[in-house]
Amino acid sequence: MSNKEILEQAMALKPEERLMIVEGLLKSLDEPDHKIDEIWAEEAEARLKAYREGRLEGIPIEEVFKDQ
C-alpha cells in the first residue's frame, strides 16, 4: 500500500479515529533513540574538553540571543 493510499484511507476515518492515528504517529516520533543520545553525549563531552583546553572558543550568551 502506498503512502498516498494510506493517507486517503486515514482521511476517510471519523475525526476521533484520525486523532488516534495522529497521536500514535507523534508518540512514535518522540520515543528516545538511545544511540543518538549516546552520540550527542560524546559530542558534548568532546566540546567541553576542547573548551577547557582552550581549543574551542565560547560565544557570549548575549551574542547567541541577539536579534531574536
N, C-alpha and C positions, 0 to 999 in steps of 0.2 A: 504494500500500500504506500503511495507517495505522500509526501508532506502535505501537498495540496488536498489530497483526498481525506487525510486525517483532519485537516482544518475544516473542510466542508462538512464532515460528519460532526465535528465538535460544534460548529455553528448551528447545526440543526437541533442541538440539545436545548432543554429548558435552561433558563438563566441560572438556577440553582446548581444544575449539573455542570454547566460551563464553569461556574465559580469553583466547584470542587476540583475540576481539572486544572484550572489556573493555579489554585493554591498548591496542588500537588506538584506541578511543574516548578513553581517558585521555590517550594521547600526543597526540591531536589537540587536546585542551584545553590542553596545556602548550606548544604552539607559540607563540613570541613574536609579539606583534602590534606591529609597529614604529610604527604610527600612535599606539597607546595609549602606548607607551614615550615617544614624542616629546611627547605632550600632558603626561605626568607630568613629564618633564624640564623643560618650560617652566614648569609649575606650581611645581616645586621651586625653580627659579631665581627666579621671581617672589616666592615666600615668603621665600627667603634675602635677596633685595634689600630687601623690606619690613622684615624683621627688622633688617638692618644700618642701615636708615634710621630705625629707631625707630617704624615704623608698625605693627609686629606684635610682640606680646609673647611671650616664650618661657615654657615651663612646665618647672619643675624636674623632673628625671627621677624623683626620689623621689615626687613627686605623680602622675606618669604611672603608675607601677607600684604605688602603694599599693592595698591591698585586693585584690591579685592572688594 
